[in-house]
């Protein structure tokens, strides 16, 4: 943590997934120890880096992911997390329950599919940060694969229909750079 903070990061995340399918989540006492150790290391630097604690219950197939996420996030908040994150819920009610349980801590929400929930609705639910994970890259790869299959399988370039012209891409990035330089 100290080395990472020294690089100038603005925030760090601690996940509670073990990577072991047989035991996918760290037991809560160990997960809490990891959050507390991260909090202490960040605080020792005086850098003010945000600590996000993640409850991976939805992503690892926990039998009761909402209830376990709420239990864990409340404990992570008490252990010193600045931001709480339970990636995976798709239902408005589940997202609202997480925001309510986490209050007053800010909540991050993962939107990796079009679930019908909008950015405005997430904000209205109280979500303070939205992540899209690999979704933008997967959207790009989906278009790439479809175009490549059309070329290879049909000899067709129909996968290029509706693509953004190169000049528009350059304009987009030029404008973005200008906005960020202000």
Contact map, one row per residue, 1 for C-alpha under 8 A:
11111000000000000000000000000000000001001100000000000000000000000000000000000000000000000000000000000000000000000000000000000000000000000000000000000000000000000000000000000000000000
11111100000000000000000000000000000000001100100000000000000000000000000000000000000000000000000000000000000000000000000000000000000000000000000000000000000000000000000000000000000000
11111110000000000000000000000000000000000000000000000000000000000000000000000000000000000000000000000000000000000000000000000000000000000000000000000000000000000000000000000000000000
11111111100000000000000000000000000000000000000000000000000000000000000000000000000000000000000000000000000000000000000000000000000000000000000000000000000000000000000000000000000000
11111111110000000000000000000000000000000100101010000000000000000000000000000000000000000000000000000000000000000000000000000000000000000000000000000000000000000000000000000000000000
01111111100000000000000000000000000000000000000000000000000000000000000000000000000000000000000000000000000000000000000000000000000000000000000000000000000000000000000000000000000000
00111111100000000000000000000000000000000000000000000000000000000000000000000000000000000000000000000000000000000000000000000000000000000000000000000000000000000000000000000000000000
00011111110000000000000000000000000000000000000000000000000000000000000000000000000000000000000000000000000000000000000000000000000000000000000000000000000000000000000000000000000000
00011111111100000000000000000000000000000000000010000000000000000000000000000000000000000000000000000000000000000000000000000000000000000000000000000000000000000000000000000000000000
00001001111100000000000000000000000000000000000111000000000000000000000000000000000000000000000000000000000000000000000000000000000000000000000000000000000000000000000000000000000000
00000000111110000000000000000000000000000000000011110000000000000000000000000000000000000000000000000000000000000000000000000000000000000000000000000000000000000000000000000000000000
00000000111111000000000000000000000000000000000011110000000000000000000000000000000000000000000000000000000000000000000000000000000000000000000000000000000000000000000000000000000000
00000000001111100000000000000000000000000000000000111100000000000000000000000000000000000000000000000000000000000000000000000000000000000000000000000000000000000000000000000000000000
00000000000111110000000000000000011001000000000000111100000000000000000000000000000000000000000000000000000000000000000000000000000000000000000000000000000000000000000000000000000000
00000000000011111000000000000000000000000000000000001111000000000000000000000000000000000000000000000000000000000000000000000000000000000000000000000000000000000000000000000000000000
00000000000001111100000011000010000000000000000000000111000000000000000000000000000000000000000000000000000000000000000000000000000000000000000000000000000000000000000000000000000000
00000000000000111111000111000000000000000000000000000011000100000000000000000000000000000000000000000000000000000000000000000000000000000000000000000000000000000000000000000000000000
00000000000000011111001111000000000000000000000000000000000000000000000000000000000000000000000000000000000000000000000000000000000000000000000000000000000000000000000000000000000000
00000000000000001111100110000000000000000000000000000000000000000000000000000000000000000000000000000000000000000000000000000000000000000000000000000000000000000000000000000000000000
00000000000000001111111110000000000000000000000000000000000000000000000000000000000000000000000000000000000000000000000000000000000000000000000000000000000000000000000000000000000000
00000000000000000011111100000000000000000000000000000000000100000000000000000000000000000000000000000000000000000000000000000000000000000000000000000000000000000000000000000000000000
00000000000000000001111100000000000000000000000000000000000000000000000000000000000000000000000000000000000000000000000000000000000000000000000000000000000000000000000000000000000000
00000000000000000101111111000000000000000000000000000000000000000000000000000000000000000000000000000000000000000000000000000000000000000000000000000000000000000000000000000000000000
00000000000000001111111111000000000000000000000000000000000100000000000000000000000000000000000000000000000000000000000000000000000000000000000000000000000000000000000000000000000000
00000000000000011111001111100000000000000000000000000001100100000000000000000000000000000000000000000000000000000000000000000000000000000000000000000000000000000000000000000000000000
00000000000000011100001111110110000000000000000000000000000000000000000000000000000000000000000000000000000000000000000000000000000000000000000000000000000000000000000000000000000000
00000000000000000000000011111110000000000000000000000000000000000000000000000000000000000000000000000000000000000000000000000000000000000000000000000000000000000000000000000000000000
00000000000000000000000001111111000000000000000000000000000000000000000100000000000000000000000000000000000000000000000000000000000000000000000000000000000000000000000000000000000000
00000000000000000000000000111111100000000000000000000000000000000000000000000000000000000000000000000000000000000000000000000000000000000000000000000000000000000000000000000000000000
00000000000000000000000001111111110000000000000000000000000000000000000000000000000000000000000000000000000000000000000000000000000000000000000000000000000000000000000000000000000000
00000000000000010000000001111111111000000000000000000000000000000000000000000000000000000000000000000000000000000000000000000000000000000000000000000000000000000000000000000000000000
00000000000000000000000000011111111100000000000000000000000000000000000000110010000000000000000000000000000000000000000000000000000000000000000000000000000000000000000000000000000000
00000000000000000000000000001111111110000000000000000000000000000000000000000000000000000000000000000000000000000000000000000000000000000000000000000000000000000000000000000000000000
00000000000001000000000000000111111111000000000000000000000000000000000000000000000000000000000000000000000000000000000000000000000000000000000000000000000000000000000000000000000000
00000000000001000000000000000011111111100000000000001000000000000000000000010011100000000000000000000000000000000000000000000000000000000000000000000000000000000000000000000000000000
00000000000000000000000000000001111111110000000000000000000000000000000000000011000000000000000000000000000000000000000000000000000000000000000000000000000000000000000000000000000000
00000000000000000000000000000000111111111000000000000000000000000000000000000000000000000000000000000000000000000000000000000000000000000000000000000000000000000000000000000000000000
10000000000001000000000000000000011111111100000000100000000000000000000000000000000000000000000000000000000000000000000000000000000000000000000000000000000000000000000000000000000000
00000000000000000000000000000000001111111110000000100000000000000000000000000011100000000000000000000000000000000000000000000000000000000000000000000000000000000000000000000000000000
00000000000000000000000000000000000111111111000000000000000000000000000000000000000000000000000000000000000000000000000000000000000000000000000000000000000000000000000000000000000000
11000000000000000000000000000000000011111111100000000000000000000000000000000000000000000000000000000000000000000000000000000000000000000000000000000000000000000000000000000000000000
11001000000000000000000000000000000001111111111110000000000000000000000000000000000000000000000000000000000000000000000000000000000000000000000000000000000000000000000000000000000000
00000000000000000000000000000000000000111111111100000000000000000000000000000000000000000000000000000000000000000000000000000000000000000000000000000000000000000000000000000000000000
00000000000000000000000000000000000000011111110000000000000000000000000000000000000000000000000000000000000000000000000000000000000000000000000000000000000000000000000000000000000000
01001000000000000000000000000000000000001111111000000000000000000000000000000000000000000000000000000000000000000000000000000000000000000000000000000000000000000000000000000000000000
00000000000000000000000000000000000000000111111100000000000000000000000000000000000000000000000000000000000000000000000000000000000000000000000000000000000000000000000000000000000000
00001000000000000000000000000000000000000110111110000000000000000000000000000000000000000000000000000000000000000000000000000000000000000000000000000000000000000000000000000000000000
00000000010000000000000000000000000000000110011111000000000000000000000000000000000000000000000000000000000000000000000000000000000000000000000000000000000000000000000000000000000000
00001000111100000000000000000000000000000100001111100000000000000000000000000000000000000000000000000000000000000000000000000000000000000000000000000000000000000000000000000000000000
00000000011100000000000000000000000000000000000111110000000000000000000000000000111000000000000000000000000000000000000000000000000000000000000000000000000000000000000000000000000000
00000000001111000000000000000000000001100000000011111000000000000000000000000001111000000000000000000000000000000000000000000000000000000000000000000000000000000000000000000000000000
00000000001111000000000000000000000000000000000001111100000000000000000000000000111110000000000000000000000000000000000000000000000000000000000000000000000000000000000000000000000000
00000000000011100000000000000000001000000000000000111110000000000000000010011000111110000000000000000000000000000000000000000000000000000000000000000000000000000000000000000000000000
00000000000011110000000000000000000000000000000000011111000000000000000010000000000111100000000000000000000000000000000000000000000000000000000000000000000000000000000000000000000000
00000000000000111000000000000000000000000000000000001111100000000000100110000000000011100000000000000000000000000000000000000000000000000000000000000000000000000000000000000000000000
00000000000000111000000010000000000000000000000000000111111100000000100000000000000001110000000000000000000000000000000000000000000000000000000000000000000000000000000000000000000000
00000000000000000000000010000000000000000000000000000011111111011101100000000000000001000000000000000000000000000000000000000000000000000000000000000000000000000000000000000000000000
00000000000000000000000000000000000000000000000000000001111111001100100000000000000001111000000000000000000000000000000000000000000000000000000000000000000000000000000000000000000000
00000000000000000000000000000000000000000000000000000001111111000000000000000000000000110000000000000000000000000000000000000000000000000000000000000000000000000000000000000000000000
00000000000000001000100110000000000000000000000000000001111111000000000000000000000000000000000000000000000000000000000000000000000000000000000000000000000000000000000000000000000000
00000000000000000000000000000000000000000000000000000000111111101000000000000000000000000000000000000000000000000000000000000000000000000000000000000000000000000000000000000000000000
00000000000000000000000000000000000000000000000000000000111111111001000000000000000000000000000000000000000000000000000000000000000000000000000000000000000000000000000000000000000000
00000000000000000000000000000000000000000000000000000000000011111000000000000000000000000000000000000000000000000000000000000000000000000000000000000000000000000000000000000000000000
00000000000000000000000000000000000000000000000000000000100001111111000000000000000000000000000000000000000000000000000000000000000000000000000000000000000000000000000000000000000000
00000000000000000000000000000000000000000000000000000000110011111111100000000000000000000000000000000000000000000000000000000000000000000000000000000000000000000000000000000000000000
00000000000000000000000000000000000000000000000000000000110000011111110000000000000000001000010001000000000000000000000000000000000000000000000000000000000000000000000000000000000000
00000000000000000000000000000000000000000000000000000000000000011111111000000000000000000000000000000000000000000000000000000000000000000000000000000000000000000000000000000000000000
00000000000000000000000000000000000000000000000000000000100001011111111100000000000000000000000000000000000000000000000000000000000000000000000000000000000000000000000000000000000000
00000000000000000000000000000000000000000000000000000011110000001111111110000000000001000000000001000000000000000000000000000000000000000000000000000000000000000000000000000000000000
00000000000000000000000000000000000000000000000000000000000000000111111111000000000000000000000011001100000000000000000000000000000000000000000000000000000000000000000000000000000000
00000000000000000000000000000000000000000000000000000000000000000011111111100000000000000000000000000000000000000000000000000000000000000000000000000000000000000000000000000000000000
00000000000000000000000000010000000000000000000000000010000000000001111111110000000000000000000000000000000000000000000000000000000000000000000000000000000000000000000000000000000000
00000000000000000000000000000000000000000000000000001110000000000000111111111000000111000000000000001100000000000000000000000000000000000000000000000000000000000000000000000000000000
00000000000000000000000000000000000000000000000000000000000000000000011111111100000000000000000000001100000000000000000000000000000000000000000000000000000000000000000000000000000000
00000000000000000000000000000001000000000000000000000000000000000000001111111110000000000000000000000000000000000000000000000000000000000000000000000000000000000000000000000000000000
00000000000000000000000000000001001000000000000000001000000000000000000111111111100100000000000000000000000000000000000000000000000000000000000000000000000000000000000000000000000000
00000000000000000000000000000000000000000000000000001000000000000000000011111111111100000000000000000100100000000000000000000000000000000000000000000000000000000000000000000000000000
00000000000000000000000000000000000000000000000000000000000000000000000001111111100000000000000000000000000000000000000000000000000000000000000000000000000000000000000000000000000000
00000000000000000000000000000001001100100000000000000000000000000000000000111111100000000000000000000000000000000000000000000000000000000000000000000000000000000000000000000000000000
00000000000000000000000000000000001100100000000000100000000000000000000000011111110000000000000000000000000000000000000000000000000000000000000000000000000000000000000000000000000000
00000000000000000000000000000000001000100000000001111000000000000000000000011111111100000000000000000000000000000000000000000000000000000000000000000000000000000000000000000000000000
00000000000000000000000000000000000000000000000001111000000000000000000000001001111100000000000000000000110000000000000000000000000000000000000000000000000000000000000000000000000000
00000000000000000000000000000000000000000000000001111000000000000000000000001000111110000000000000000000111100000000000000000000000000000000000000000000000000000000000000000000000000
00000000000000000000000000000000000000000000000000011100000000000000000010011000111111000000000000000100111100000000000000000000000000000000000000000000000000000000000000000000000000
00000000000000000000000000000000000000000000000000011110000000000000000010000000001111100000000000000000001110000000000000000000000000000000000000000000000000000000000000000000000000
00000000000000000000000000000000000000000000000000000111110000000000100010000000000111111000000001000000000111000000000000000000000000000000000000000000000000000000000000000000000000
00000000000000000000000000000000000000000000000000000111011000000000000000000000000011111000000000000000000111000000000000000000000000000000000000000000000000000000000000000000000000
00000000000000000000000000000000000000000000000000000001011000000000000000000000000001111100000000000000000011100000000000000000000000000000000000000000000000000000000000000000000000
00000000000000000000000000000000000000000000000000000000010000000100000000000000000001111110011000000000000001000000000000000000000000000000000000000000000000000000000000000000000000
00000000000000000000000000000000000000000000000000000000000000000000000000000000000000011111011000000000000000100010000000000000000000000000000000000000000000000000000000000000000000
00000000000000000000000000000000000000000000000000000000000000000000000000000000000000001111111000000000000000000010000000000000000000000000000000000000000000000000000000000000000000
00000000000000000000000000000000000000000000000000000000000000000000000000000000000000000111111100000000000000000000100000001000000000000000000000000000000000000000000000000000000000
00000000000000000000000000000000000000000000000000000000000000000000000000000000000000000011111110000000000000000000000000000000000000000000000000000000000000000000000000000000000000
00000000000000000000000000000000000000000000000000000000000000000100000000000000000000001111111111000000000000000000000000000000000000000000000000000000000000000000000000000000000000
00000000000000000000000000000000000000000000000000000000000000000000000000000000000000001111111111100000000010000000000000001000000000000000000000000000000000000000000000000000000000
00000000000000000000000000000000000000000000000000000000000000000000000000000000000000000001111111110000000000000000000000001100000000000000000000000000000000000000000000000000000000
00000000000000000000000000000000000000000000000000000000000000000000010000000000000000000000111111111000000000000000000000000000000000000000000000000000000000000000000000000000000000
00000000000000000000000000000000000000000000000000000000000000000100110000000000000001000000011111111100001000000000000000000000000000000000000000000000000000000000000000000000000000
00000000000000000000000000000000000000000000000000000000000000000000000000000000000000000000001111111110011000000000000000001110000000000000000000000000000000000000000000000000000000
00000000000000000000000000000000000000000000000000000000000000000000000000000000000000000000000111111110000000000000000000000000000000000000000000000000000000000000000000000000000000
00000000000000000000000000000000000000000000000000000000000000000000010011000000000000000000000011111110000000000000000000000000000000000000000000000000000000000000000000000000000000
00000000000000000000000000000000000000000000000000000000000000000000010011001000000100000000000001111111111000000000000000000000000000000000000000000000000000000000000000000000000000
00000000000000000000000000000000000000000000000000000000000000000000000000000000000000000000000000111111110000000000000000000000000000000000000000000000000000000000000000000000000000
00000000000000000000000000000000000000000000000000000000000000000000000000000000000000000000000000000111110000000000000000000000000000000000000000000000000000000000000000000000000000
00000000000000000000000000000000000000000000000000000000000000000000000000001000011100000000000000000111111000000000000000000000000000000000000000000000000000000000000000000000000000
00000000000000000000000000000000000000000000000000000000000000000000000000000000011100000000000000100111111100000000000000000011100000000000000000000000000000000000000000000000000000
00000000000000000000000000000000000000000000000000000000000000000000000000000000001110000000000001100100111110000000000000000111100000000000000000000000000000000000000000000000000000
00000000000000000000000000000000000000000000000000000000000000000000000000000000001111100000000000000000011111000000000000000011111000000000000000000000000000000000000000000000000000
00000000000000000000000000000000000000000000000000000000000000000000000000000000000011110000001000000000001111100000000000000010111000000000000000000000000000000000000000000000000000
00000000000000000000000000000000000000000000000000000000000000000000000000000000000001111000000000000000000111110000000000000000011110000000000000000000000000000000000000000000000000
00000000000000000000000000000000000000000000000000000000000000000000000000000000000000010100000000000000000011111110000000000000011110000000000000000000000000000000000000000000000000
00000000000000000000000000000000000000000000000000000000000000000000000000000000000000000000000000000000000001111100000000000000000111100000000000000000000000000000000000000000000000
00000000000000000000000000000000000000000000000000000000000000000000000000000000000000000000000000000000000000111110000000000000000000100000000000000000000000000000000000000000000000
00000000000000000000000000000000000000000000000000000000000000000000000000000000000000000000000000000000000000111111100000000000000000000000000000000000000000000000000000000000000000
00000000000000000000000000000000000000000000000000000000000000000000000000000000000000000110000000000000000000101111100000000000000000000000000000000000000000000000000000000000000000
00000000000000000000000000000000000000000000000000000000000000000000000000000000000000000000000000000000000000000111110000000000000000000000000000000000000000000000000000000000000000
00000000000000000000000000000000000000000000000000000000000000000000000000000000000000000001000000000000000000000111111011000000000000000000000000000000000000000000000000000000000000
00000000000000000000000000000000000000000000000000000000000000000000000000000000000000000000000000000000000000000001111111000000000000000000000000000000000000000000000000000000000000
00000000000000000000000000000000000000000000000000000000000000000000000000000000000000000000000000000000000000000000111111100000000000000000000000000000000000000000000000000000000000
00000000000000000000000000000000000000000000000000000000000000000000000000000000000000000000000000000000000000000000011111110000000000000000000000000000000000000000000000000000000000
00000000000000000000000000000000000000000000000000000000000000000000000000000000000000000000000000000000000000000000111111111000000000000000000000000000000000000000000000000000000000
00000000000000000000000000000000000000000000000000000000000000000000000000000000000000000000000000000000000000000000111111111110000000000000000000000000000000000000000000000000000000
00000000000000000000000000000000000000000000000000000000000000000000000000000000000000000000000000000000000000000000001111111111000000000000000000000000000000000000000000000000000000
00000000000000000000000000000000000000000000000000000000000000000000000000000000000000000000000000000000000000000000000111111110000000000000000000000000000000000000000000000000000000
00000000000000000000000000000000000000000000000000000000000000000000000000000000000000000001001100100000000000000000000011111110000000000000000000000000000000000000000000000000000000
00000000000000000000000000000000000000000000000000000000000000000000000000000000000000000000000100100000001000000000000001111111000000000000000000000000000000000000000000000000000000
00000000000000000000000000000000000000000000000000000000000000000000000000000000000000000000000000100000011110000000000001111111110000000000000000000000000000000000000000000000000000
00000000000000000000000000000000000000000000000000000000000000000000000000000000000000000000000000000000011100000000000000100111110000000000000000000000000000000000000000000000000000
00000000000000000000000000000000000000000000000000000000000000000000000000000000000000000000000000000000011110000000000000000011111000000000000000000000000000000000000000000000000000
00000000000000000000000000000000000000000000000000000000000000000000000000000000000000000000000000000000000111100000000000000011111100000000000000000000000000000000000000000000000000
00000000000000000000000000000000000000000000000000000000000000000000000000000000000000000000000000000000000111100000000000000000111110000000000000000000000000000000000000000000000000
00000000000000000000000000000000000000000000000000000000000000000000000000000000000000000000000000000000000001110000000000000000011111110000000000000000000000000000000000000000000000
00000000000000000000000000000000000000000000000000000000000000000000000000000000000000000000000000000000000001110000000000000000001111110000000000000000000000000000000000000000000000
00000000000000000000000000000000000000000000000000000000000000000000000000000000000000000000000000000000000000010000000000000000000111111100000000000000000000000000000000000000000000
00000000000000000000000000000000000000000000000000000000000000000000000000000000000000000000000000000000000000011000000000000000000111111110000000000000000000000000000000000000000000
00000000000000000000000000000000000000000000000000000000000000000000000000000000000000000000000000000000000000000000000000000000000111111111000000000000000000000000000000000000000000
00000000000000000000000000000000000000000000000000000000000000000000000000000000000000000000000000000000000000000000000000000000000001111111100000000000000000000000000000000000000000
00000000000000000000000000000000000000000000000000000000000000000000000000000000000000000000000000000000000000000000000000000000000001111111110000000000000000000000000000000000000000
00000000000000000000000000000000000000000000000000000000000000000000000000000000000000000000000000000000000000000000000000000000000000111111111000000000000000000000000000000000000000
00000000000000000000000000000000000000000000000000000000000000000000000000000000000000000000000000000000000000000000000000000000000000011111111100000000000000000000000000000000000000
00000000000000000000000000000000000000000000000000000000000000000000000000000000000000000000000000000000000000000000000000000000000000001111111110000000000000000000000000000000000000
00000000000000000000000000000000000000000000000000000000000000000000000000000000000000000000000000000000000000000000000000000000000000000111111111000000000000000000000000000000000000
00000000000000000000000000000000000000000000000000000000000000000000000000000000000000000000000000000000000000000000000000000000000000000011111111100000000000100000000000000000000000
00000000000000000000000000000000000000000000000000000000000000000000000000000000000000000000000000000000000000000000000000000000000000000001111111110000000000100000000000000000000000
00000000000000000000000000000000000000000000000000000000000000000000000000000000000000000000000000000000000000000000000000000000000000000000111111111000000000000000000000000000000000
00000000000000000000000000000000000000000000000000000000000000000000000000000000000000000000000000000000000000000000000000000000000000000000011111111100000000100000000000000000000000
00000000000000000000000000000000000000000000000000000000000000000000000000000000000000000000000000000000000000000000000000000000000000000000001111111110000011110000000000000000000000
00000000000000000000000000000000000000000000000000000000000000000000000000000000000000000000000000000000000000000000000000000000000000000000000111111111000000100000000000000000000000
00000000000000000000000000000000000000000000000000000000000000000000000000000000000000000000000000000000000000000000000000000000000000000000000011111111110000000000000000000000000000
00000000000000000000000000000000000000000000000000000000000000000000000000000000000000000000000000000000000000000000000000000000000000000000000001111111111111100000000000000000000000
00000000000000000000000000000000000000000000000000000000000000000000000000000000000000000000000000000000000000000000000000000000000000000000000000111111111110000000000000000000000000
00000000000000000000000000000000000000000000000000000000000000000000000000000000000000000000000000000000000000000000000000000000000000000000000000011111111100000000000000000000000000
00000000000000000000000000000000000000000000000000000000000000000000000000000000000000000000000000000000000000000000000000000000000000000000000000001111111100000000000000000000000000
00000000000000000000000000000000000000000000000000000000000000000000000000000000000000000000000000000000000000000000000000000000000000000000000000001111111100000000000000000000000000
00000000000000000000000000000000000000000000000000000000000000000000000000000000000000000000000000000000000000000000000000000000000000000000000000000111111110000000000000000000000000
00000000000000000000000000000000000000000000000000000000000000000000000000000000000000000000000000000000000000000000000000000000000000000000000000000111111111100000000000000000000000
00000000000000000000000000000000000000000000000000000000000000000000000000000000000000000000000000000000000000000000000000000000000000000000000000100110001111111000000000000000000000
00000000000000000000000000000000000000000000000000000000000000000000000000000000000000000000000000000000000000000000000000000000000000000000000000100100000111111000000000000000000000
00000000000000000000000000000000000000000000000000000000000000000000000000000000000000000000000000000000000000000000000000000000000000000000001101110100000111111000000000000000000000
00000000000000000000000000000000000000000000000000000000000000000000000000000000000000000000000000000000000000000000000000000000000000000000000000100000000011111110000000000000000000
00000000000000000000000000000000000000000000000000000000000000000000000000000000000000000000000000000000000000000000000000000000000000000000000000000000000011111110000000000000000000
00000000000000000000000000000000000000000000000000000000000000000000000000000000000000000000000000000000000000000000000000000000000000000000000000000000000000011111000000000000000000
00000000000000000000000000000000000000000000000000000000000000000000000000000000000000000000000000000000000000000000000000000000000000000000000000000000000000011111100000000000000000
00000000000000000000000000000000000000000000000000000000000000000000000000000000000000000000000000000000000000000000000000000000000000000000000000000000000000000111110110000000000000
00000000000000000000000000000000000000000000000000000000000000000000000000000000000000000000000000000000000000000000000000000000000000000000000000000000000000000011111110000000000000
00000000000000000000000000000000000000000000000000000000000000000000000000000000000000000000000000000000000000000000000000000000000000000000000000000000000000000001111111000000000000
00000000000000000000000000000000000000000000000000000000000000000000000000000000000000000000000000000000000000000000000000000000000000000000000000000000000000000000111111100000000000
00000000000000000000000000000000000000000000000000000000000000000000000000000000000000000000000000000000000000000000000000000000000000000000000000000000000000000001111111110000000000
00000000000000000000000000000000000000000000000000000000000000000000000000000000000000000000000000000000000000000000000000000000000000000000000000000000000000000001111111111000000000
00000000000000000000000000000000000000000000000000000000000000000000000000000000000000000000000000000000000000000000000000000000000000000000000000000000000000000000011111111100000000
00000000000000000000000000000000000000000000000000000000000000000000000000000000000000000000000000000000000000000000000000000000000000000000000000000000000000000000001111111110000000
00000000000000000000000000000000000000000000000000000000000000000000000000000000000000000000000000000000000000000000000000000000000000000000000000000000000000000000000111111111000000
00000000000000000000000000000000000000000000000000000000000000000000000000000000000000000000000000000000000000000000000000000000000000000000000000000000000000000000000011111111100000
00000000000000000000000000000000000000000000000000000000000000000000000000000000000000000000000000000000000000000000000000000000000000000000000000000000000000000000000001111111110000
00000000000000000000000000000000000000000000000000000000000000000000000000000000000000000000000000000000000000000000000000000000000000000000000000000000000000000000000000111111111000
00000000000000000000000000000000000000000000000000000000000000000000000000000000000000000000000000000000000000000000000000000000000000000000000000000000000000000000000000011111111100
00000000000000000000000000000000000000000000000000000000000000000000000000000000000000000000000000000000000000000000000000000000000000000000000000000000000000000000000000001111111110
00000000000000000000000000000000000000000000000000000000000000000000000000000000000000000000000000000000000000000000000000000000000000000000000000000000000000000000000000000111111111
00000000000000000000000000000000000000000000000000000000000000000000000000000000000000000000000000000000000000000000000000000000000000000000000000000000000000000000000000000011111111
00000000000000000000000000000000000000000000000000000000000000000000000000000000000000000000000000000000000000000000000000000000000000000000000000000000000000000000000000000001111111
00000000000000000000000000000000000000000000000000000000000000000000000000000000000000000000000000000000000000000000000000000000000000000000000000000000000000000000000000000000111111
00000000000000000000000000000000000000000000000000000000000000000000000000000000000000000000000000000000000000000000000000000000000000000000000000000000000000000000000000000000011111
